[in-house]
Amino acid sequence: MAKRRVIFTFSTEAIAEPIIYTLGQDFRLRTNIRRANLTEEAGYIVLELDGEEADIEAGIAWAISKGVRVGPDGV
């Protein structure tokens, strides 16, 4: 099992999508929200992803395809 902490930055289009739910259901990832600041228009979430490395990579690629900017958490 691998663990990675990332920052998801949501655009106006992506904010309404169930991104975190889908990561857990479709990519078999455990998600842990460490910090968040969201409005109806935009926001960010510091997220820990726990699962197989290939599933983490696939989940991140899918989130990016949905308009989420993904970067490493500097903490």
N, C-alpha and C positions, 0 to 999 in steps of 0.2 A: 504494500500500500504506500502511496505517495501523498504528500500534503503540500499544498501551495497556497500562499496568501497573495491575493491580487486586488486591484482596485477596478471596479466596473463603473464607468461613467456613462450615464444614460442620456440619450438625446430625447427630444420631444416625442419622436416616433416610437422609440424603444421603451419609454417609461410605462406604457400601458400593457406591455407584453409580460406574461408570467415567466420571466427568464429564470429566476432562481428555482422555482417549482420544476420547470422543465429540466434543469440540470440534474436535479435529484431523480426525477422519474425516468427520463430518457437516456441519461448518461451514467446512471448509478453512482452519483457523487453525493457524499455527505457535505452539506453546506453549513457554515457557521458564520453568521453576520457579526463582525467585530465592531463595525462602526458604520453609520449611514447618515445621509442628509438628502432627503428626497422631497420634491414638491410634485405637483401635477404636471409641471413642464419639464423638469430635468433633475439631475442629482447624481450622487455617487454612493457606492457601497464598498466597504472594505470587507472582503469575503475570503474565508478559508475554504479551500476545496480539498476534500479527502477522498481518495479512490485510486484506482489503477492509473498509472501515468498516461497510458493511451486514452483512457476515458476523460481525464483532465484536459488533455490536448484537444480531443474532439469536442468537448463541451465548450472550451474557450473559442475554438474556431467557429462553432455554431453561434455563440453569443456575438462574435464579431460580425458574422453574416446578418445578424438581426439589427445591427446598427449600434452595438455597445462598444465603446472604446475600452480596451483592457490593457492595464499596465501593472507592473510589479508594485507591491506595497513596500515602501521604504523603511518600514518599522522592523 
